[in-house]
Amino acid sequence: MTDSKKPRDAGRFAYEGLERALHEKARLGMMTSLMAHPEGLLFGDLKELCTLTDGNLNRHLKVLQEEGLVEIWKGTVGHRSQTLCRMTREGRKRFMEYIEALEAVIADAAAAAKAARSPSNDRSLKGFSLA
């Protein structure tokens, strides 16, 4: 590929800020729920908000805990054992960085969609055929 044919911004759309630990539907919902409840959520409430089974919630909480994004507290209310899930300070910081990366994805996609609708964007496909 000649220099004139190379993409101008190598890695421009790599979105390094999209962490694998956060970029999963269930964990994204869990982190958003915990962000909205800084005091934390009981296991059952988090399970209900994210419509997860006990096993799925446990598995995803373990991933988030191992990454240092959430902390798990055990205690009792009355005579009942309770589990409280709370986002760590580091988890809040990294989640906000993740949200900023998602905002960049959205802005880039919106700009690309707008450019694709532009009449000046009629690129010739001369020399190409549909595969």
C-alpha positions in Angstrom: 0.0 0.0 0.0 1.5 3.3 -1.0 1.7 6.2 1.5 -1.2 7.9 -0.2 -3.4 4.8 0.3 -2.6 4.2 4.0 -5.1 5.3 6.7 -4.2 8.7 8.1 -4.8 7.8 11.7 -3.4 4.3 12.4 -5.2 2.8 15.3 -7.8 5.6 15.3 -10.7 3.2 15.8 -9.0 0.7 18.2 -10.8 2.2 21.2 -8.2 1.1 23.8 -10.4 2.3 26.6 -13.0 -0.4 26.1 -12.0 -2.8 28.9 -13.0 -6.4 28.4 -14.0 -6.7 32.1 -16.6 -4.0 31.5 -17.5 -4.6 27.9 -19.9 -7.4 28.5 -23.7 -6.9 28.6 -24.3 -8.3 32.1 -21.3 -6.6 33.7 -22.1 -3.3 32.0 -25.6 -3.4 33.5 -24.2 -4.4 36.9 -21.7 -1.5 36.9 -24.3 1.0 35.7 -26.6 -0.2 38.5 -23.8 0.1 41.1 -22.8 3.5 39.8 -26.4 4.7 40.3 -26.4 3.3 43.8 -23.1 4.5 45.4 -24.1 3.1 48.8 -24.2 -0.4 47.2 -26.9 -2.9 46.4 -27.9 -6.1 48.0 -27.3 -9.2 45.9 -31.0 -9.8 45.4 -31.6 -6.2 44.3 -28.7 -6.2 41.9 -29.9 -9.6 40.5 -33.4 -8.2 39.9 -32.2 -4.9 38.3 -30.0 -6.9 35.9 -32.3 -9.8 35.4 -29.6 -12.4 36.1 -29.7 -15.7 37.9 -27.8 -16.3 41.1 -25.1 -18.2 39.3 -24.6 -15.6 36.6 -24.5 -12.8 39.0 -22.0 -14.6 41.2 -19.8 -15.4 38.2 -19.8 -11.8 36.9 -19.3 -10.3 40.4 -16.2 -12.5 40.7 -14.7 -11.1 37.5 -15.4 -7.6 38.6 -14.0 -8.2 42.1 -10.8 -9.8 40.7 -10.4 -6.7 38.5 -10.7 -4.5 41.6 -13.9 -2.9 40.3 -16.3 -4.0 43.0 -16.2 -5.1 46.6 -18.4 -7.6 48.3 -19.5 -7.2 51.9 -21.1 -10.0 53.9 -23.4 -9.3 56.9 -26.7 -10.0 58.5 -29.9 -8.0 58.7 -32.1 -9.4 61.4 -31.3 -13.1 61.4 -30.7 -13.2 57.6 -27.4 -13.3 55.8 -27.0 -10.5 53.3 -24.4 -9.7 50.6 -23.8 -6.1 49.7 -22.1 -5.3 46.4 -20.4 -1.9 46.0 -18.3 -0.3 43.4 -14.7 0.6 44.5 -13.2 4.0 44.0 -11.0 2.5 41.3 -14.1 0.9 39.7 -15.8 4.3 39.5 -12.7 5.8 37.9 -12.3 3.0 35.3 -16.0 2.9 34.6 -16.0 6.6 33.8 -13.0 6.2 31.5 -14.9 3.3 29.8 -18.0 5.6 29.4 -15.7 8.2 27.8 -14.4 5.6 25.3 -18.0 4.6 24.5 -18.9 8.3 23.9 -16.0 8.4 21.4 -17.4 5.3 19.6 -20.8 6.9 19.4 -19.4 10.3 18.1 -17.3 8.5 15.5 -20.2 6.3 14.3 -22.5 9.3 14.1 -19.9 11.3 12.1 -19.4 8.4 9.8 -23.1 7.9 9.2 -23.5 11.6 8.5 -20.6 11.5 6.0 -22.1 8.4 4.3 -25.3 10.3 3.7 -23.5 13.2 2.1 -23.8 13.5 -1.7 -20.1 14.4 -1.9 -19.3 10.9 -0.5 -20.3 9.1 -3.7 -17.1 7.0 -4.1 -16.5 5.2 -7.3 -16.2 1.4 -6.9 -14.4 1.2 -10.3 -12.3 -2.0 -10.4 -14.4 -3.7 -7.7 -17.2 -6.1 -7.8 -19.5 -7.4 -5.1 -18.0 -10.5 -3.5 
